[in-house]
């Protein structure tokens, strides 16, 4: 692979970052003496959610035809059909 697939790189990094943040936040909240207020928790979760949405949206740019992404849910046979 001689050229970088930047949408794939950003998708991978942002989604791993978001999931890692959720895991770290969950482990932090399981501690008996966690000092985070509900307001702080809401903003942190919203930020992690936005990272996941941006990362998942960038995955569409990696497809050959982003507007044909809906066919992915129909199975392998639907992927062979050209619009």
C-alpha positions in Angstrom: 0.0 0.0 0.0 1.8 3.0 -1.3 -0.7 5.7 -0.3 -2.3 6.4 3.1 -6.0 5.8 3.6 -6.5 8.8 5.9 -10.2 8.2 6.5 -9.4 4.7 7.6 -6.6 5.9 9.9 -8.8 8.6 11.5 -11.8 6.2 11.8 -9.5 3.6 13.6 -7.9 6.1 15.9 -11.0 8.0 16.9 -13.1 4.9 17.5 -10.4 3.3 19.6 -10.0 6.6 21.5 -13.7 6.8 22.2 -14.1 3.2 23.3 -10.9 3.5 25.4 -12.4 6.6 27.1 -15.7 4.8 27.9 -13.7 1.8 29.4 -11.5 4.2 31.4 -14.6 6.2 32.6 -16.4 2.9 33.6 -13.4 1.7 35.6 -13.2 5.2 37.3 -16.8 5.1 38.2 -16.5 1.6 39.7 -14.1 3.0 42.3 -15.8 3.6 45.6 -14.4 7.1 46.1 -14.9 8.6 42.6 -15.4 12.4 42.9 -17.1 13.2 39.6 -20.4 15.1 39.6 -23.3 14.3 37.3 -22.7 17.4 35.3 -19.1 16.6 34.7 -20.0 13.1 33.8 -22.6 14.3 31.2 -20.1 16.5 29.5 -17.5 13.8 29.4 -19.9 11.2 28.0 -21.1 13.7 25.4 -17.6 14.4 24.3 -16.8 10.7 24.0 -20.0 10.2 22.0 -19.0 13.0 19.6 -15.6 11.4 19.1 -17.4 8.1 18.2 -19.8 9.8 15.8 -17.1 11.6 14.0 -14.9 8.4 13.8 -17.8 6.3 12.6 -18.8 9.0 10.0 -15.2 9.0 8.7 -15.6 5.3 8.0 -18.0 6.1 5.2 -15.3 8.0 3.4 -13.2 4.8 3.2 -15.9 3.1 1.1 -15.5 3.1 -2.7 -19.0 4.5 -3.0 -20.2 6.1 0.2 -23.8 6.6 -1.0 -24.0 2.8 -1.5 -23.3 2.1 2.1 -26.9 1.2 2.8 -26.4 -2.0 0.7 -24.0 -3.3 3.3 -26.8 -4.4 5.6 -28.4 -6.5 2.9 -25.6 -9.1 2.8 -22.8 -10.0 0.4 -25.0 -10.5 -2.6 -26.3 -6.9 -2.5 -22.7 -5.6 -2.5 -22.2 -7.1 -6.0 -25.0 -5.1 -7.5 -23.9 -1.9 -9.1 -26.3 1.1 -8.9 
